């Protein structure tokens, strides 16, 4: 395998590992019902911390 | 007290359409009776029979300007008499206000200025919340959209204030979960002010809740929402006098366009500022007998507020439980029971009816002084939208119209969405081709072209259809038609053992199962809740839509809208059958009664529909960039490794981890007409249903030759062949696959919601039950129905 091939394989495996960890994290968070309402938007919908409007 | 003896007392369910009668009393006891009283079925109230639903049940009634749907069996609990019977006790009920000294409070004691929004369902709380905080919470022209508290912030005069949107409620009794939620929230969080939103066009019913809030002795401002509609109707309201009579600031508001928002907030801040000094709070005057009892009991338990003391007299179990921690608790309970008996004897009625009648009498008296109805105002039948209502709920036309509207929605999703879909498809094809040429061959190029572009691109192309579908749903919801759809099909729901309130979770379920499962919190009976929770996933959520769109477009050339609609209808049918089986076996229980309010027809606004559409589109894109991207990468890796030299792409993918996994489950899915790629796709769909399509995108891209890289997934599925040269897909396999996707177990997020709301046992049941149903239905279709066609 060429050097470029080795580097590409390492990068790809890294990306796959990150994707795997991300999916695992999401699954754990969702099943625990923490931090995410689970609707798929990925945010805690109840906690709206936007500054809001000024009147 | 006078009883009218000249008129015959009859039951409401016997009254013909068009008849107006007066309520004498509501029979029975418990939650249903309480709810009817709260919604205005009080002694002397006039009620008009408007129409029967197309299937003869339920019946639409008008009371206090609201349209209420009651089944015949429920209306049979209301005794009525001829109109214009005299009920002197009602006329005498208004006895003004009493003043209570309220100690000064420091609004910043907990470092947060907190204002809570409270009002009847569908009075515009969330519209105001969104307007003030800049949030994008879901609003709809029907009650029950908000089931939880939502928090947001705004700034005024340099001060930062937290605004809390609470679920809509008709009262603060102990009978339904949303009532208890609001009551407990106020007790536990001590808001600095209540912002009570009332529908200015329906003051009599809305101000009933205001009378309860007044007793809580918390600074309060009343926002008269939908003020524009009141002005248009020609009615005149003396706001200043009504403010004086009720002892609370009142401000006109039109929340949907923001008119009056600043005035409402300024009034709220002024009220909070006043509470920093010792003030006099205004309460409803219930007459000397009850006022003396309140005073006497209040002295026995000085830590409790007037509202709780009144609830103790009313025999409210949650309020009585608070006495357990008091040293003189038993003494107070005995005294309260004595007082209750004396009041009931004196008024010759039960305590619930007495207090409700007095509150409504107070409101009626205040409005008699301040509200001048327009004598030339159109009668209800000629109000805008009402002539249309006669057509939409017509006995013979209502169901065909409902089906045609559904068909139109699905057909438009297909035909209008096809053009932008083609542009996106071309763009993705071009991108794949360009990267294919620009990058040297290698594993990284395979990941980007086959994994990321093939997977995410396959799902992304359906964004236009998702947007169009939600645009139409938003129009139907905002117009008030969705609640009419519930009215039309209520009898069917009743027959299958479903609760009328289940309609709202089902409706939300067409968008996403998670908020739909949470929306079942409004159901009082736990068995009703569980039946609804277990059947909601059969309402096809928007995440399954890309799979249907892909397969219908690829394998059905005609009647695409009809085919798509049939999938949704089969989901509804399976939900109904499941509900029948569950409610007659393991979840057997008496049918719960339910009063549904029919919202007025309103012109849907482009702004609202666009906001709804955009919020769904944003969620879809966010999912693309996160979970679907990650899942596509994993699926690609499982289909790419291990590598073997000298194999064709077909052999390579069949020998991959994914291929081995697919081959292992192939015997289970083969009787349904599925190959291993389809079997693997439904498995990966557990994370999110869109991943079914992205997995197919990855697996079929990997299988294709380099020259086909620019072909769309649709074309690849059309040309996919088995080793024997036969096509993998035909319309029968595609439909069988769609049935399986429709019915099999919900995604992880929905399962987690089921576990939270119903428990682990029911979540496990749901996984096995839905998968078994999906397998059996697909099997019957593929093996039996397909052979008959």
Interface residues (C-beta under 8 A of the other chain):
Chain A: X4 X5 X8 X9 X11 X12 X15 X16 X18 X19 X20 X22 X23 X26 X27 X30 X31 X32 X33 X37 X38 X39 X40 X41 X42 X45 X46 X47 X48 X49 X50 X51 X52 X53 X54 X55
Chain B: X131 X132 X133 X134 X135 X148 X149 X150 X151 X152 X153 X154 X155 X156 X157 X163 X261 X262 X265 X266 X440 X442 X443 X444 X447 X512 X514 X515 X518 X543 X618 X619 X622 X623 X626 X627 X629 X630 X631 X633 X634 X637 X687 X688 X748 X749 X750 X751 X752 X753 X755 X756
